[in-house]
Amino acid sequence: MEVQTAEIKNNEAHTFAFSKTVQQFMVGFSKFVLQFKPPDHHVKTIMIDLSDCKKNNNEITVKPNLVLEDTGKKSKPGDMSIRVVIVATV
């Protein structure tokens, strides 16, 4: 069993390389940063989607989809990132 972590920006794919072929794996997170740029906003939706995962032999690629919407839907979120944790059976 191996565990790996990486800080990944929103909508950017990251590939984790393990020592042997991955048999099974589980993806989770230990921290995330979702924020709006000033001024203040009224948050409507927060979504963390880690379902875009691809396994290829000893590699797992994860592309996080992080959503932060306000009630006006007119603002742009600031930098968003997530610390992804993968537990893999190799």
PyMOL Python script that loads the backbone (N, CA, C, O; Angstrom):
from pymol import cmd

cmd.read_pdbstr("""\
ATOM      1  N   MET A   1       0.837  -1.166   0.000  1.00  0.00           N
ATOM      2  CA  MET A   1       0.000   0.000   0.000  1.00  0.00           C
ATOM      3  C   MET A   1       0.889   1.237   0.000  1.00  0.00           C
ATOM      4  O   MET A   1       1.893   1.291   0.710  1.00  0.00           O
ATOM      5  N   GLU A   2       0.514   2.225  -0.797  1.00  0.00           N
ATOM      6  CA  GLU A   2       1.250   3.484  -0.865  1.00  0.00           C
ATOM      7  C   GLU A   2       0.282   4.650  -0.751  1.00  0.00           C
ATOM      8  O   GLU A   2      -0.867   4.568  -1.187  1.00  0.00           O
ATOM      9  N   VAL A   3       0.769   5.749  -0.152  1.00  0.00           N
ATOM     10  CA  VAL A   3      -0.021   6.966  -0.010  1.00  0.00           C
ATOM     11  C   VAL A   3       0.786   8.116  -0.610  1.00  0.00           C
ATOM     12  O   VAL A   3       1.979   8.263  -0.344  1.00  0.00           O
ATOM     13  N   GLN A   4       0.110   8.928  -1.424  1.00  0.00           N
ATOM     14  CA  GLN A   4       0.759  10.105  -2.000  1.00  0.00           C
ATOM     15  C   GLN A   4      -0.178  11.298  -1.888  1.00  0.00           C
ATOM     16  O   GLN A   4      -1.399  11.146  -1.889  1.00  0.00           O
ATOM     17  N   THR A   5       0.413  12.491  -1.793  1.00  0.00           N
ATOM     18  CA  THR A   5      -0.370  13.722  -1.745  1.00  0.00           C
ATOM     19  C   THR A   5       0.243  14.750  -2.686  1.00  0.00           C
ATOM     20  O   THR A   5       1.435  14.709  -2.988  1.00  0.00           O
ATOM     21  N   ALA A   6      -0.600  15.675  -3.141  1.00  0.00           N
ATOM     22  CA  ALA A   6      -0.118  16.784  -3.971  1.00  0.00           C
ATOM     23  C   ALA A   6      -1.129  17.924  -3.910  1.00  0.00           C
ATOM     24  O   ALA A   6      -2.338  17.703  -3.852  1.00  0.00           O
ATOM     25  N   GLU A   7      -0.614  19.127  -3.925  1.00  0.00           N
ATOM     26  CA  GLU A   7      -1.447  20.330  -4.015  1.00  0.00           C
ATOM     27  C   GLU A   7      -1.701  20.571  -5.504  1.00  0.00           C
ATOM     28  O   GLU A   7      -0.759  20.710  -6.283  1.00  0.00           O
ATOM     29  N   ILE A   8      -2.988  20.619  -5.897  1.00  0.00           N
ATOM     30  CA  ILE A   8      -3.345  20.733  -7.311  1.00  0.00           C
ATOM     31  C   ILE A   8      -4.275  21.927  -7.501  1.00  0.00           C
ATOM     32  O   ILE A   8      -5.226  22.109  -6.741  1.00  0.00           O
ATOM     33  N   LYS A   9      -3.996  22.736  -8.518  1.00  0.00           N
ATOM     34  CA  LYS A   9      -4.866  23.866  -8.844  1.00  0.00           C
ATOM     35  C   LYS A   9      -6.111  23.373  -9.565  1.00  0.00           C
ATOM     36  O   LYS A   9      -6.110  22.305 -10.176  1.00  0.00           O
ATOM     37  N   ASN A  10      -7.161  24.160  -9.485  1.00  0.00           N
ATOM     38  CA  ASN A  10      -8.436  23.831 -10.106  1.00  0.00           C
ATOM     39  C   ASN A  10      -8.287  23.583 -11.608  1.00  0.00           C
ATOM     40  O   ASN A  10      -7.625  24.346 -12.311  1.00  0.00           O
ATOM     41  N   ASN A  11      -8.907  22.513 -12.085  1.00  0.00           N
ATOM     42  CA  ASN A  11      -8.935  22.137 -13.509  1.00  0.00           C
ATOM     43  C   ASN A  11      -7.561  21.876 -14.113  1.00  0.00           C
ATOM     44  O   ASN A  11      -7.402  21.968 -15.331  1.00  0.00           O
ATOM     45  N   GLU A  12      -6.568  21.555 -13.295  1.00  0.00           N
ATOM     46  CA  GLU A  12      -5.247  21.171 -13.795  1.00  0.00           C
ATOM     47  C   GLU A  12      -4.988  19.722 -13.407  1.00  0.00           C
ATOM     48  O   GLU A  12      -5.074  19.359 -12.234  1.00  0.00           O
ATOM     49  N   ALA A  13      -4.672  18.903 -14.397  1.00  0.00           N
ATOM     50  CA  ALA A  13      -4.413  17.484 -14.144  1.00  0.00           C
ATOM     51  C   ALA A  13      -3.055  17.301 -13.480  1.00  0.00           C
ATOM     52  O   ALA A  13      -2.097  18.012 -13.784  1.00  0.00           O
ATOM     53  N   HIS A  14      -2.989  16.337 -12.570  1.00  0.00           N
ATOM     54  CA  HIS A  14      -1.734  15.972 -11.912  1.00  0.00           C
ATOM     55  C   HIS A  14      -1.621  14.451 -11.936  1.00  0.00           C
ATOM     56  O   HIS A  14      -2.589  13.748 -11.644  1.00  0.00           O
ATOM     57  N   THR A  15      -0.435  13.942 -12.286  1.00  0.00           N
ATOM     58  CA  THR A  15      -0.209  12.502 -12.348  1.00  0.00           C
ATOM     59  C   THR A  15       0.643  12.056 -11.166  1.00  0.00           C
ATOM     60  O   THR A  15       1.725  12.589 -10.920  1.00  0.00           O
ATOM     61  N   PHE A  16       0.128  11.064 -10.440  1.00  0.00           N
ATOM     62  CA  PHE A  16       0.834  10.435  -9.330  1.00  0.00           C
ATOM     63  C   PHE A  16       1.459   9.145  -9.866  1.00  0.00           C
ATOM     64  O   PHE A  16       0.767   8.333 -10.482  1.00  0.00           O
ATOM     65  N   ALA A  17       2.752   8.953  -9.639  1.00  0.00           N
ATOM     66  CA  ALA A  17       3.446   7.742 -10.091  1.00  0.00           C
ATOM     67  C   ALA A  17       3.769   6.867  -8.883  1.00  0.00           C
ATOM     68  O   ALA A  17       4.403   7.319  -7.929  1.00  0.00           O
ATOM     69  N   PHE A  18       3.327   5.611  -8.933  1.00  0.00           N
ATOM     70  CA  PHE A  18       3.549   4.661  -7.844  1.00  0.00           C
ATOM     71  C   PHE A  18       4.638   3.667  -8.233  1.00  0.00           C
ATOM     72  O   PHE A  18       5.004   3.578  -9.405  1.00  0.00           O
ATOM     73  N   SER A  19       5.154   2.923  -7.268  1.00  0.00           N
ATOM     74  CA  SER A  19       6.303   2.044  -7.490  1.00  0.00           C
ATOM     75  C   SER A  19       5.968   0.809  -8.330  1.00  0.00           C
ATOM     76  O   SER A  19       6.845   0.247  -8.986  1.00  0.00           O
ATOM     77  N   LYS A  20       4.696   0.387  -8.310  1.00  0.00           N
ATOM     78  CA  LYS A  20       4.259  -0.789  -9.073  1.00  0.00           C
ATOM     79  C   LYS A  20       2.882  -0.504  -9.665  1.00  0.00           C
ATOM     80  O   LYS A  20       2.293   0.546  -9.410  1.00  0.00           O
ATOM     81  N   THR A  21       2.382  -1.435 -10.447  1.00  0.00           N
ATOM     82  CA  THR A  21       1.053  -1.309 -11.032  1.00  0.00           C
ATOM     83  C   THR A  21       0.006  -1.168  -9.927  1.00  0.00           C
ATOM     84  O   THR A  21       0.007  -1.926  -8.957  1.00  0.00           O
ATOM     85  N   VAL A  22      -0.878  -0.197 -10.085  1.00  0.00           N
ATOM     86  CA  VAL A  22      -1.926   0.064  -9.099  1.00  0.00           C
ATOM     87  C   VAL A  22      -3.066  -0.931  -9.301  1.00  0.00           C
ATOM     88  O   VAL A  22      -3.609  -1.054 -10.399  1.00  0.00           O
ATOM     89  N   GLN A  23      -3.417  -1.635  -8.236  1.00  0.00           N
ATOM     90  CA  GLN A  23      -4.518  -2.597  -8.285  1.00  0.00           C
ATOM     91  C   GLN A  23      -5.844  -1.903  -7.960  1.00  0.00           C
ATOM     92  O   GLN A  23      -6.817  -2.020  -8.706  1.00  0.00           O
ATOM     93  N   GLN A  24      -5.869  -1.187  -6.851  1.00  0.00           N
ATOM     94  CA  GLN A  24      -7.041  -0.440  -6.403  1.00  0.00           C
ATOM     95  C   GLN A  24      -6.558   0.870  -5.807  1.00  0.00           C
ATOM     96  O   GLN A  24      -5.423   0.981  -5.344  1.00  0.00           O
ATOM     97  N   PHE A  25      -7.454   1.874  -5.827  1.00  0.00           N
ATOM     98  CA  PHE A  25      -7.069   3.152  -5.231  1.00  0.00           C
ATOM     99  C   PHE A  25      -8.300   3.903  -4.735  1.00  0.00           C
ATOM    100  O   PHE A  25      -9.425   3.644  -5.161  1.00  0.00           O
ATOM    101  N   MET A  26      -8.053   4.837  -3.827  1.00  0.00           N
ATOM    102  CA  MET A  26      -9.090   5.709  -3.299  1.00  0.00           C
ATOM    103  C   MET A  26      -8.534   7.139  -3.304  1.00  0.00           C
ATOM    104  O   MET A  26      -7.393   7.375  -2.906  1.00  0.00           O
ATOM    105  N   VAL A  27      -9.351   8.076  -3.757  1.00  0.00           N
ATOM    106  CA  VAL A  27      -8.949   9.479  -3.839  1.00  0.00           C
ATOM    107  C   VAL A  27      -9.740  10.284  -2.813  1.00  0.00           C
ATOM    108  O   VAL A  27     -10.953  10.119  -2.681  1.00  0.00           O
ATOM    109  N   GLY A  28      -9.048  11.145  -2.096  1.00  0.00           N
ATOM    110  CA  GLY A  28      -9.693  12.024  -1.134  1.00  0.00           C
ATOM    111  C   GLY A  28      -8.926  13.332  -1.066  1.00  0.00           C
ATOM    112  O   GLY A  28      -8.095  13.613  -1.929  1.00  0.00           O
ATOM    113  N   PHE A  29      -9.202  14.136  -0.040  1.00  0.00           N
ATOM    114  CA  PHE A  29      -8.476  15.390   0.123  1.00  0.00           C
ATOM    115  C   PHE A  29      -8.271  15.675   1.601  1.00  0.00           C
ATOM    116  O   PHE A  29      -9.025  15.208   2.456  1.00  0.00           O
ATOM    117  N   SER A  30      -7.226  16.459   1.884  1.00  0.00           N
ATOM    118  CA  SER A  30      -6.938  16.825   3.264  1.00  0.00           C
ATOM    119  C   SER A  30      -7.089  18.324   3.504  1.00  0.00           C
ATOM    120  O   SER A  30      -7.138  18.771   4.650  1.00  0.00           O
ATOM    121  N   LYS A  31      -7.164  19.112   2.401  1.00  0.00           N
ATOM    122  CA  LYS A  31      -7.278  20.566   2.540  1.00  0.00           C
ATOM    123  C   LYS A  31      -7.724  21.141   1.206  1.00  0.00           C
ATOM    124  O   LYS A  31      -7.391  20.605   0.150  1.00  0.00           O
ATOM    125  N   PHE A  32      -8.480  22.235   1.255  1.00  0.00           N
ATOM    126  CA  PHE A  32      -8.804  22.945   0.020  1.00  0.00           C
ATOM    127  C   PHE A  32      -8.864  24.438   0.285  1.00  0.00           C
ATOM    128  O   PHE A  32      -9.097  24.872   1.413  1.00  0.00           O
ATOM    129  N   VAL A  33      -8.651  25.223  -0.774  1.00  0.00           N
ATOM    130  CA  VAL A  33      -8.739  26.674  -0.705  1.00  0.00           C
ATOM    131  C   VAL A  33      -9.695  27.119  -1.799  1.00  0.00           C
ATOM    132  O   VAL A  33      -9.405  26.977  -2.987  1.00  0.00           O
ATOM    133  N   LEU A  34     -10.841  27.662  -1.387  1.00  0.00           N
ATOM    134  CA  LEU A  34     -11.832  28.234  -2.300  1.00  0.00           C
ATOM    135  C   LEU A  34     -12.104  29.639  -1.796  1.00  0.00           C
ATOM    136  O   LEU A  34     -12.522  29.819  -0.653  1.00  0.00           O
ATOM    137  N   GLN A  35     -11.872  30.632  -2.634  1.00  0.00           N
ATOM    138  CA  GLN A  35     -12.067  32.002  -2.168  1.00  0.00           C
ATOM    139  C   GLN A  35     -12.439  32.915  -3.321  1.00  0.00           C
ATOM    140  O   GLN A  35     -12.060  32.683  -4.469  1.00  0.00           O
ATOM    141  N   PHE A  36     -13.191  33.965  -2.990  1.00  0.00           N
ATOM    142  CA  PHE A  36     -13.498  35.014  -3.938  1.00  0.00           C
ATOM    143  C   PHE A  36     -12.502  36.143  -3.752  1.00  0.00           C
ATOM    144  O   PHE A  36     -11.983  36.366  -2.658  1.00  0.00           O
ATOM    145  N   LYS A  37     -12.245  36.850  -4.841  1.00  0.00           N
ATOM    146  CA  LYS A  37     -11.469  38.077  -4.742  1.00  0.00           C
ATOM    147  C   LYS A  37     -12.380  39.142  -4.134  1.00  0.00           C
ATOM    148  O   LYS A  37     -13.600  39.036  -4.258  1.00  0.00           O
ATOM    149  N   PRO A  38     -11.822  40.174  -3.475  1.00  0.00           N
ATOM    150  CA  PRO A  38     -12.658  41.227  -2.889  1.00  0.00           C
ATOM    151  C   PRO A  38     -13.529  41.867  -3.965  1.00  0.00           C
ATOM    152  O   PRO A  38     -13.116  41.851  -5.125  1.00  0.00           O
ATOM    153  N   PRO A  39     -14.674  42.416  -3.679  1.00  0.00           N
ATOM    154  CA  PRO A  39     -15.302  42.630  -2.380  1.00  0.00           C
ATOM    155  C   PRO A  39     -16.021  41.380  -1.877  1.00  0.00           C
ATOM    156  O   PRO A  39     -15.924  40.309  -2.475  1.00  0.00           O
ATOM    157  N   ASP A  40     -16.747  41.536  -0.766  1.00  0.00           N
ATOM    158  CA  ASP A  40     -17.472  40.418  -0.157  1.00  0.00           C
ATOM    159  C   ASP A  40     -18.506  39.827  -1.114  1.00  0.00           C
ATOM    160  O   ASP A  40     -19.022  40.512  -1.998  1.00  0.00           O
ATOM    161  N   HIS A  41     -18.796  38.536  -0.916  1.00  0.00           N
ATOM    162  CA  HIS A  41     -19.763  37.819  -1.732  1.00  0.00           C
ATOM    163  C   HIS A  41     -20.654  36.975  -0.831  1.00  0.00           C
ATOM    164  O   HIS A  41     -20.276  36.635   0.290  1.00  0.00           O
ATOM    165  N   HIS A  42     -21.826  36.645  -1.326  1.00  0.00           N
ATOM    166  CA  HIS A  42     -22.728  35.730  -0.639  1.00  0.00           C
ATOM    167  C   HIS A  42     -22.660  34.395  -1.367  1.00  0.00           C
ATOM    168  O   HIS A  42     -23.152  34.268  -2.488  1.00  0.00           O
ATOM    169  N   VAL A  43     -22.057  33.412  -0.734  1.00  0.00           N
ATOM    170  CA  VAL A  43     -21.823  32.119  -1.372  1.00  0.00           C
ATOM    171  C   VAL A  43     -23.139  31.381  -1.589  1.00  0.00           C
ATOM    172  O   VAL A  43     -23.968  31.272  -0.685  1.00  0.00           O
ATOM    173  N   LYS A  44     -23.308  30.881  -2.804  1.00  0.00           N
ATOM    174  CA  LYS A  44     -24.476  30.087  -3.164  1.00  0.00           C
ATOM    175  C   LYS A  44     -24.118  28.607  -3.279  1.00  0.00           C
ATOM    176  O   LYS A  44     -24.835  27.745  -2.770  1.00  0.00           O
ATOM    177  N   THR A  45     -23.003  28.320  -3.954  1.00  0.00           N
ATOM    178  CA  THR A  45     -22.631  26.930  -4.222  1.00  0.00           C
ATOM    179  C   THR A  45     -21.151  26.705  -3.959  1.00  0.00           C
ATOM    180  O   THR A  45     -20.307  27.503  -4.367  1.00  0.00           O
ATOM    181  N   ILE A  46     -20.843  25.604  -3.267  1.00  0.00           N
ATOM    182  CA  ILE A  46     -19.478  25.111  -3.124  1.00  0.00           C
ATOM    183  C   ILE A  46     -19.499  23.657  -3.574  1.00  0.00           C
ATOM    184  O   ILE A  46     -20.288  22.859  -3.068  1.00  0.00           O
ATOM    185  N   MET A  47     -18.629  23.309  -4.529  1.00  0.00           N
ATOM    186  CA  MET A  47     -18.582  21.929  -5.004  1.00  0.00           C
ATOM    187  C   MET A  47     -17.128  21.490  -5.158  1.00  0.00           C
ATOM    188  O   MET A  47     -16.294  22.213  -5.702  1.00  0.00           O
ATOM    189  N   ILE A  48     -16.852  20.293  -4.665  1.00  0.00           N
ATOM    190  CA  ILE A  48     -15.534  19.670  -4.815  1.00  0.00           C
ATOM    191  C   ILE A  48     -15.754  18.339  -5.519  1.00  0.00           C
ATOM    192  O   ILE A  48     -16.361  17.426  -4.959  1.00  0.00           O
ATOM    193  N   ASP A  49     -15.255  18.231  -6.754  1.00  0.00           N
ATOM    194  CA  ASP A  49     -15.455  17.033  -7.572  1.00  0.00           C
ATOM    195  C   ASP A  49     -14.098  16.442  -7.935  1.00  0.00           C
ATOM    196  O   ASP A  49     -13.320  17.050  -8.670  1.00  0.00           O
ATOM    197  N   LEU A  50     -13.824  15.245  -7.408  1.00  0.00           N
ATOM    198  CA  LEU A  50     -12.567  14.545  -7.705  1.00  0.00           C
ATOM    199  C   LEU A  50     -12.822  13.282  -8.524  1.00  0.00           C
ATOM    200  O   LEU A  50     -12.026  12.344  -8.477  1.00  0.00           O
ATOM    201  N   SER A  51     -13.916  13.250  -9.267  1.00  0.00           N
ATOM    202  CA  SER A  51     -14.278  12.031 -10.002  1.00  0.00           C
ATOM    203  C   SER A  51     -13.533  11.865 -11.323  1.00  0.00           C
ATOM    204  O   SER A  51     -13.592  10.793 -11.925  1.00  0.00           O
ATOM    205  N   ASP A  52     -12.831  12.906 -11.789  1.00  0.00           N
ATOM    206  CA  ASP A  52     -12.062  12.797 -13.033  1.00  0.00           C
ATOM    207  C   ASP A  52     -10.696  12.193 -12.723  1.00  0.00           C
ATOM    208  O   ASP A  52      -9.700  12.905 -12.589  1.00  0.00           O
ATOM    209  N   CYS A  53     -10.669  10.852 -12.611  1.00  0.00           N
ATOM    210  CA  CYS A  53      -9.453  10.092 -12.277  1.00  0.00           C
ATOM    211  C   CYS A  53      -9.233   9.032 -13.344  1.00  0.00           C
ATOM    212  O   CYS A  53     -10.172   8.370 -13.787  1.00  0.00           O
ATOM    213  N   LYS A  54      -7.989   8.883 -13.746  1.00  0.00           N
ATOM    214  CA  LYS A  54      -7.649   7.864 -14.735  1.00  0.00           C
ATOM    215  C   LYS A  54      -6.462   7.051 -14.234  1.00  0.00           C
ATOM    216  O   LYS A  54      -5.453   7.603 -13.794  1.00  0.00           O
ATOM    217  N   LYS A  55      -6.602   5.720 -14.310  1.00  0.00           N
ATOM    218  CA  LYS A  55      -5.531   4.817 -13.888  1.00  0.00           C
ATOM    219  C   LYS A  55      -4.884   4.228 -15.125  1.00  0.00           C
ATOM    220  O   LYS A  55      -5.575   3.791 -16.045  1.00  0.00           O
ATOM    221  N   ASN A  56      -3.549   4.217 -15.150  1.00  0.00           N
ATOM    222  CA  ASN A  56      -2.801   3.618 -16.254  1.00  0.00           C
ATOM    223  C   ASN A  56      -1.551   2.964 -15.669  1.00  0.00           C
ATOM    224  O   ASN A  56      -0.565   3.640 -15.378  1.00  0.00           O
ATOM    225  N   ASN A  57      -1.603   1.642 -15.499  1.00  0.00           N
ATOM    226  CA  ASN A  57      -0.499   0.868 -14.907  1.00  0.00           C
ATOM    227  C   ASN A  57      -0.147   1.393 -13.513  1.00  0.00           C
ATOM    228  O   ASN A  57      -0.902   1.195 -12.561  1.00  0.00           O
ATOM    229  N   ASN A  58       1.016   2.069 -13.397  1.00  0.00           N
ATOM    230  CA  ASN A  58       1.443   2.538 -12.075  1.00  0.00           C
ATOM    231  C   ASN A  58       1.151   4.024 -11.863  1.00  0.00           C
ATOM    232  O   ASN A  58       1.658   4.621 -10.913  1.00  0.00           O
ATOM    233  N   GLU A  59       0.338   4.629 -12.739  1.00  0.00           N
ATOM    234  CA  GLU A  59       0.040   6.047 -12.628  1.00  0.00           C
ATOM    235  C   GLU A  59      -1.462   6.291 -12.458  1.00  0.00           C
ATOM    236  O   GLU A  59      -2.298   5.581 -13.017  1.00  0.00           O
ATOM    237  N   ILE A  60      -1.771   7.324 -11.665  1.00  0.00           N
ATOM    238  CA  ILE A  60      -3.144   7.789 -11.512  1.00  0.00           C
ATOM    239  C   ILE A  60      -3.123   9.289 -11.759  1.00  0.00           C
ATOM    240  O   ILE A  60      -2.356  10.025 -11.137  1.00  0.00           O
ATOM    241  N   THR A  61      -3.975   9.731 -12.676  1.00  0.00           N
ATOM    242  CA  THR A  61      -4.087  11.151 -12.988  1.00  0.00           C
ATOM    243  C   THR A  61      -5.414  11.674 -12.446  1.00  0.00           C
ATOM    244  O   THR A  61      -6.472  11.091 -12.681  1.00  0.00           O
ATOM    245  N   VAL A  62      -5.334  12.777 -11.723  1.00  0.00           N
ATOM    246  CA  VAL A  62      -6.509  13.395 -11.112  1.00  0.00           C
ATOM    247  C   VAL A  62      -6.613  14.834 -11.609  1.00  0.00           C
ATOM    248  O   VAL A  62      -5.627  15.571 -11.617  1.00  0.00           O
ATOM    249  N   LYS A  63      -7.828  15.225 -12.026  1.00  0.00           N
ATOM    250  CA  LYS A  63      -8.091  16.604 -12.441  1.00  0.00           C
ATOM    251  C   LYS A  63      -9.264  17.128 -11.611  1.00  0.00           C
ATOM    252  O   LYS A  63     -10.416  16.812 -11.906  1.00  0.00           O
ATOM    253  N   PRO A  64      -8.982  17.927 -10.577  1.00  0.00           N
ATOM    254  CA  PRO A  64     -10.055  18.409  -9.703  1.00  0.00           C
ATOM    255  C   PRO A  64     -10.918  19.473 -10.378  1.00  0.00           C
ATOM    256  O   PRO A  64     -10.432  20.301 -11.148  1.00  0.00           O
ATOM    257  N   ASN A  65     -12.203  19.423 -10.069  1.00  0.00           N
ATOM    258  CA  ASN A  65     -13.145  20.443 -10.512  1.00  0.00           C
ATOM    259  C   ASN A  65     -13.715  21.100  -9.250  1.00  0.00           C
ATOM    260  O   ASN A  65     -14.519  20.504  -8.534  1.00  0.00           O
ATOM    261  N   LEU A  66     -13.286  22.331  -8.997  1.00  0.00           N
ATOM    262  CA  LEU A  66     -13.699  23.071  -7.812  1.00  0.00           C
ATOM    263  C   LEU A  66     -14.607  24.213  -8.252  1.00  0.00           C
ATOM    264  O   LEU A  66     -14.238  24.995  -9.129  1.00  0.00           O
ATOM    265  N   VAL A  67     -15.790  24.317  -7.653  1.00  0.00           N
ATOM    266  CA  VAL A  67     -16.757  25.337  -8.036  1.00  0.00           C
ATOM    267  C   VAL A  67     -17.101  26.181  -6.816  1.00  0.00           C
ATOM    268  O   VAL A  67     -17.381  25.659  -5.737  1.00  0.00           O
ATOM    269  N   LEU A  68     -17.073  27.488  -7.011  1.00  0.00           N
ATOM    270  CA  LEU A  68     -17.482  28.440  -5.983  1.00  0.00           C
ATOM    271  C   LEU A  68     -18.310  29.508  -6.684  1.00  0.00           C
ATOM    272  O   LEU A  68     -17.780  30.291  -7.473  1.00  0.00           O
ATOM    273  N   GLU A  69     -19.613  29.541  -6.397  1.00  0.00           N
ATOM    274  CA  GLU A  69     -20.516  30.505  -7.027  1.00  0.00           C
ATOM    275  C   GLU A  69     -21.135  31.401  -5.962  1.00  0.00           C
ATOM    276  O   GLU A  69     -21.419  30.966  -4.846  1.00  0.00           O
ATOM    277  N   ASP A  70     -21.334  32.655  -6.332  1.00  0.00           N
ATOM    278  CA  ASP A  70     -22.065  33.543  -5.431  1.00  0.00           C
ATOM    279  C   ASP A  70     -23.485  33.722  -5.956  1.00  0.00           C
ATOM    280  O   ASP A  70     -23.821  33.237  -7.036  1.00  0.00           O
ATOM    281  N   THR A  71     -24.301  34.409  -5.201  1.00  0.00           N
ATOM    282  CA  THR A  71     -25.709  34.562  -5.581  1.00  0.00           C
ATOM    283  C   THR A  71     -25.877  35.408  -6.838  1.00  0.00           C
ATOM    284  O   THR A  71     -26.888  35.283  -7.528  1.00  0.00           O
ATOM    285  N   GLY A  72     -24.908  36.266  -7.150  1.00  0.00           N
ATOM    286  CA  GLY A  72     -24.990  37.106  -8.341  1.00  0.00           C
ATOM    287  C   GLY A  72     -24.417  36.454  -9.585  1.00  0.00           C
ATOM    288  O   GLY A  72     -24.723  36.886 -10.696  1.00  0.00           O
ATOM    289  N   LYS A  73     -23.595  35.427  -9.428  1.00  0.00           N
ATOM    290  CA  LYS A  73     -22.925  34.714 -10.518  1.00  0.00           C
ATOM    291  C   LYS A  73     -22.122  35.644 -11.427  1.00  0.00           C
ATOM    292  O   LYS A  73     -21.863  35.311 -12.584  1.00  0.00           O
ATOM    293  N   LYS A  74     -21.734  36.796 -10.915  1.00  0.00           N
ATOM    294  CA  LYS A  74     -21.002  37.756 -11.731  1.00  0.00           C
ATOM    295  C   LYS A  74     -19.532  37.847 -11.340  1.00  0.00           C
ATOM    296  O   LYS A  74     -18.752  38.491 -12.041  1.00  0.00           O
ATOM    297  N   SER A  75     -19.147  37.232 -10.263  1.00  0.00           N
ATOM    298  CA  SER A  75     -17.785  37.391  -9.768  1.00  0.00           C
ATOM    299  C   SER A  75     -16.909  36.226 -10.189  1.00  0.00           C
ATOM    300  O   SER A  75     -17.392  35.128 -10.469  1.00  0.00           O
ATOM    301  N   LYS A  76     -15.629  36.487 -10.226  1.00  0.00           N
ATOM    302  CA  LYS A  76     -14.639  35.464 -10.566  1.00  0.00           C
ATOM    303  C   LYS A  76     -13.987  34.980  -9.275  1.00  0.00           C
ATOM    304  O   LYS A  76     -13.529  35.794  -8.474  1.00  0.00           O
ATOM    305  N   PRO A  77     -13.940  33.656  -9.063  1.00  0.00           N
ATOM    306  CA  PRO A  77     -13.247  33.146  -7.880  1.00  0.00           C
ATOM    307  C   PRO A  77     -11.751  33.457  -7.951  1.00  0.00           C
ATOM    308  O   PRO A  77     -11.190  33.649  -9.030  1.00  0.00           O
ATOM    309  N   GLY A  78     -11.125  33.501  -6.782  1.00  0.00           N
ATOM    310  CA  GLY A  78      -9.681  33.659  -6.717  1.00  0.00           C
ATOM    311  C   GLY A  78      -9.007  32.328  -7.002  1.00  0.00           C
ATOM    312  O   GLY A  78      -9.642  31.396  -7.497  1.00  0.00           O
ATOM    313  N   ASP A  79      -7.738  32.242  -6.694  1.00  0.00           N
ATOM    314  CA  ASP A  79      -7.016  30.988  -6.885  1.00  0.00           C
ATOM    315  C   ASP A  79      -7.645  29.901  -6.040  1.00  0.00           C
ATOM    316  O   ASP A  79      -7.874  30.085  -4.845  1.00  0.00           O
ATOM    317  N   MET A  80      -7.923  28.768  -6.661  1.00  0.00           N
ATOM    318  CA  MET A  80      -8.511  27.643  -5.941  1.00  0.00           C
ATOM    319  C   MET A  80      -7.594  26.442  -6.102  1.00  0.00           C
ATOM    320  O   MET A  80      -7.073  26.179  -7.186  1.00  0.00           O
ATOM    321  N   SER A  81      -7.405  25.721  -5.009  1.00  0.00           N
ATOM    322  CA  SER A  81      -6.563  24.530  -5.050  1.00  0.00           C
ATOM    323  C   SER A  81      -7.055  23.529  -4.016  1.00  0.00           C
ATOM    324  O   SER A  81      -7.856  23.849  -3.138  1.00  0.00           O
ATOM    325  N   ILE A  82      -6.549  22.305  -4.148  1.00  0.00           N
ATOM    326  CA  ILE A  82      -6.934  21.235  -3.231  1.00  0.00           C
ATOM    327  C   ILE A  82      -5.740  20.315  -3.021  1.00  0.00           C
ATOM    328  O   ILE A  82      -4.990  20.033  -3.955  1.00  0.00           O
ATOM    329  N   ARG A  83      -5.572  19.852  -1.796  1.00  0.00           N
ATOM    330  CA  ARG A  83      -4.523  18.854  -1.506  1.00  0.00           C
ATOM    331  C   ARG A  83      -5.159  17.485  -1.632  1.00  0.00           C
ATOM    332  O   ARG A  83      -5.924  17.053  -0.769  1.00  0.00           O
ATOM    333  N   VAL A  84      -4.829  16.806  -2.727  1.00  0.00           N
ATOM    334  CA  VAL A  84      -5.372  15.485  -3.027  1.00  0.00           C
ATOM    335  C   VAL A  84      -4.535  14.413  -2.354  1.00  0.00           C
ATOM    336  O   VAL A  84      -3.305  14.475  -2.359  1.00  0.00           O
ATOM    337  N   VAL A  85      -5.211  13.428  -1.775  1.00  0.00           N
ATOM    338  CA  VAL A  85      -4.551  12.279  -1.138  1.00  0.00           C
ATOM    339  C   VAL A  85      -5.018  11.017  -1.860  1.00  0.00           C
ATOM    340  O   VAL A  85      -6.217  10.801  -2.033  1.00  0.00           O
ATOM    341  N   ILE A  86      -4.064  10.190  -2.278  1.00  0.00           N
ATOM    342  CA  ILE A  86      -4.388   8.921  -2.924  1.00  0.00           C
ATOM    343  C   ILE A  86      -3.797   7.783  -2.095  1.00  0.00           C
ATOM    344  O   ILE A  86      -2.611   7.777  -1.768  1.00  0.00           O
ATOM    345  N   VAL A  87      -4.656   6.822  -1.765  1.00  0.00           N
ATOM    346  CA  VAL A  87      -4.226   5.580  -1.122  1.00  0.00           C
ATOM    347  C   VAL A  87      -4.359   4.502  -2.182  1.00  0.00           C
ATOM    348  O   VAL A  87      -5.446   4.293  -2.721  1.00  0.00           O
ATOM    349  N   ALA A  88      -3.266   3.816  -2.487  1.00  0.00           N
ATOM    350  CA  ALA A  88      -3.276   2.828  -3.567  1.00  0.00           C
ATOM    351  C   ALA A  88      -2.712   1.493  -3.082  1.00  0.00           C
ATOM    352  O   ALA A  88      -1.752   1.438  -2.313  1.00  0.00           O
ATOM    353  N   THR A  89      -3.343   0.424  -3.559  1.00  0.00           N
ATOM    354  CA  THR A  89      -2.819  -0.922  -3.366  1.00  0.00           C
ATOM    355  C   THR A  89      -2.012  -1.264  -4.612  1.00  0.00           C
ATOM    356  O   THR A  89      -2.546  -1.267  -5.721  1.00  0.00           O
ATOM    357  N   VAL A  90      -0.729  -1.550  -4.429  1.00  0.00           N
ATOM    358  CA  VAL A  90       0.148  -1.843  -5.569  1.00  0.00           C
ATOM    359  C   VAL A  90       0.649  -3.277  -5.505  1.00  0.00           C
ATOM    360  O   VAL A  90       1.400  -3.708  -6.379  1.00  0.00           O
TER     361      VAL A  90
END
""", "prot")
cmd.dss("prot")
cmd.show_as("cartoon", "prot")
cmd.util.cbc("prot")
cmd.orient("prot")
